[in-house]
Amino acid sequence: MNQSNKPNANKEYYLNTWKQMLGEFLGWPESTVIDWAQKTGRMRFLDDPDDIFYHESPQYWITDTLIPEPLRMRLSTLELIDLQHRLLSAFNDGNHFAFPEDTDWMPYRVKLERILGEHGERLPSKPSSRQAASVSPR
């Protein structure tokens, strides 16, 4: 069987996890998550089941996207890196490497909100489905 025809369970897991996380945390519809994965080049890495990309968790790859642009502009490089690490630590629990499909994302959202709140920022409110259609990826 040609490698390109093999099912890639990791790819599906990462995409599904991103859809759930970015839907919950940023209000993005699935189509926006797919656009984000393509525009940021992540989709290309997902296609190779043996890529080093998979050495990091799905949440690692979205952490930067969770930081509101006004906050990003106020932070130095070191402060931004520290914030990224702190946001990533919000996911450190028993599900760190394997979030079930029925994960309750609210406890993670609360942790992320607390960290962003230290900088006077927050995650967007979950938009209605009509508003979600107009969201653009970073």
Secondary structure as the mmCIF struct_conf table of DSSP 4:
data_model
#
loop_
_struct_conf.conf_type_id
_struct_conf.id
_struct_conf.beg_label_comp_id
_struct_conf.beg_label_asym_id
_struct_conf.beg_label_seq_id
_struct_conf.end_label_comp_id
_struct_conf.end_label_asym_id
_struct_conf.end_label_seq_id
HELX_RH_3T_P HELX_RH_3T_P1 GLN A 3 ASN A 5
BEND BEND1 LYS A 6 LYS A 6
HELX_RH_AL_P HELX_RH_AL_P1 ALA A 9 LEU A 26
HELX_RH_AL_P HELX_RH_AL_P2 GLU A 30 LYS A 39
TURN_TY1_P TURN_TY1_P1 THR A 40 GLY A 41
HELX_RH_AL_P HELX_RH_AL_P3 ARG A 42 LEU A 46
TURN_TY1_P TURN_TY1_P2 ASP A 47 ASP A 47
TURN_TY1_P TURN_TY1_P3 PRO A 49 ASP A 50
HELX_RH_3T_P HELX_RH_3T_P2 ILE A 52 HIS A 55
BEND BEND2 GLU A 56 GLU A 56
HELX_RH_AL_P HELX_RH_AL_P4 PRO A 58 ILE A 62
HELX_RH_3T_P HELX_RH_3T_P3 THR A 63 LEU A 66
BEND BEND3 ILE A 67 ILE A 67
HELX_RH_AL_P HELX_RH_AL_P5 GLU A 69 ARG A 74
BEND BEND4 LEU A 75 LEU A 75
HELX_RH_AL_P HELX_RH_AL_P6 THR A 77 SER A 89
TURN_TY1_P TURN_TY1_P4 ALA A 90 PHE A 91
BEND BEND5 ASP A 93 ASP A 93
TURN_TY1_P TURN_TY1_P5 GLY A 94 PHE A 97
TURN_TY1_P TURN_TY1_P6 GLU A 101 ASP A 102
HELX_RH_AL_P HELX_RH_AL_P7 MET A 106 GLY A 117
TURN_TY1_P TURN_TY1_P7 GLU A 118 GLY A 120
HELX_LH_PP_P HELX_LH_PP_P1 LEU A 123 SER A 128
HELX_RH_AL_P HELX_RH_AL_P8 SER A 129 ALA A 132
TURN_TY1_P TURN_TY1_P8 ALA A 133 SER A 134
#
